Amino acid sequence: MAFVIAWLMNVVSAVPGVNSITNLTWFGVGQWQLNVFGFFCMAMFGAIYHIVPRIMGMEWPCAKSVRRHYWLAALGIILIVAPLVVGGVVEGFNWANVKMSNVDVAKNALNFLRVSTLGELLILLGNLMLLGNLIGLSVRYYKLHFVPVYRDAIAEVKP
């Protein structure tokens, strides 16, 4: 869905009347974030959660964190993209208003950026959950496969 929405945003922003408002505003950044986080990163997270347990031959240490990571990332993406897109449109109209100074336009954009920062923090929290799961899986794999081999090698060396 993120890819389709970002594509539709690209098509709409190509219209000259819309482009005159959204060009060089936070709208383009929001669209890019939707492509990167909403499409690419979510697809990569799905691939990681699907492939890594099969390669390691064991399940995730905390299966609940997989679903939590998904929802934190999805909510984070919404909190990043929506304020940037809306803020970009508002910023475009503010730039068109000759009575507003550059400082006032920048001040008005700050509130949208603050909300998008909350989205980035949610994505960070979800990614930390993925990291914790990967570390836990690696430790379990090490204990299961390497520790017994090491013990056997040491037992053969001792007289």
N, C-alpha and C positions, 0 to 999 in steps of 0.2 A: 504494500500500500504506500509506503514512504516513497518508493521509486516513482510510482504513478503520480502521486501528489506533487512531488518535486518536478516531474516532467510537465504536469499541467501548469504549475507555477511558472515554469520556463516559457511555456507557450503564451500564457497570459501576459507575462512581463515583456514579451517581444512585441506586443501591440504598441505602436508609437505613443498613444495617449497615456497608457499605463507606464511605459518605459520612461516617459518624461517625469513621472512622479517617483518611481522606484529606483531609478538608476543612481548608483553611487550612494545608496543608503544601506541600512541594516537589513533590508529585504533580501538582498543578494547573499548576505552572510547567513541569514536564516534558511534560505533555499539550499545553500551549500552544506550547512549543518544537517539538514534533513537528508540530503544525499549521503553524506559520510556516516553520521550516527544512525539515522533511521533505516537506511538500506544496507550499506556495506558492513558496519559494525554489528548490527543485529544478525545479519547473515553469518558473519564470522563467529559470533558467540554461539549461534545454533550449531555451526560446524564443530566448534570446540567441544560443546556439550555432547554432541553425538559421537564424534570420532575418538576423543581421548580415552573414554572408558573402554572402548572396544580394543584399542591398541594396548592398553595396560592390562586388560583382562579382569577388571574389577569395577565395581560401581563407585559413584561419587561418595565421599565420606559424609557429606551433608546434602542429601537429595532435595531438601526443602529450600536450600539456598539457590538452587537453579531457578525455581519459580520466582523467588524473591528478586533475584538478579534481573530476570526478565521484566518484572513489573517496575522495579526501580529505574531500569534503563528506559522503558517505554514512557513512564511519567517524566523522567528527566528530559527525554527528547521533546516531548510536548512542551515542557516548561522552557526549553531552549528555543525551539522553533517558533512557537506562537507569539511570544513577546517580540522576537526579532522581526518577524514578518509584519505584525501590526505596528510595531515601533518604526519600521522602515517606511511604511505607508504614511504614518503620522509625520515622520521626519521629512518625507518628500513634500507633503503639503506645507509643512512649516518652512521649508526652503523656498517654496513658491510664494510665500507670504513676504512681501517686501518690507513689511513693518517689523518683522522679527529679526533680531540680531543673531549673529552666529553663536554667541554665547547662550542665548535663550534656546536656540534649536538644540544645542548640545546638552543643556540642562534638562530639557524635556525628554531627551533620549535616555538619560540616566536611569529613570524608573524601569524602563523596559530592560535595560541591561542588568539591573539588579535581580529581576525575576529570572532572567536567563542564567544568571550565575547560580541560582538555587537548582536549576535543572542540571547544571554541570556538576554540582555537588552530589546530586542523586546518582548520576552516572558514575561518579568516582566511588561512591559507596557500593554500588552494584559491582563494579570492577574489583573492588577489594574483596567482595564475597567470592568472586571467581578466583582471585589469587589465593585466598584461603583454601578453597576447595582443591586447587591445583597443588598447593603445598601439601595438604593432607593426603591427597592421592599419591604424591611422590614419596612421602614418608612411608606410607603403607606398602607401596611397591618395593621400596628399598628394604624394609624389614622382612618382607616376604621372599624376595629373590636374592638379595646380596648378603644379608647377615648369615643365613645358613651356609652359603658357599664360603664365606670368610671363616666361619667356625670350622668347617671341614678342612680348609687349607691350613689353618693354624694347628689343628689336631694332628695332621699328617707331619708337620714340621717338628712338633715336640717329641722328644725321645721317650 
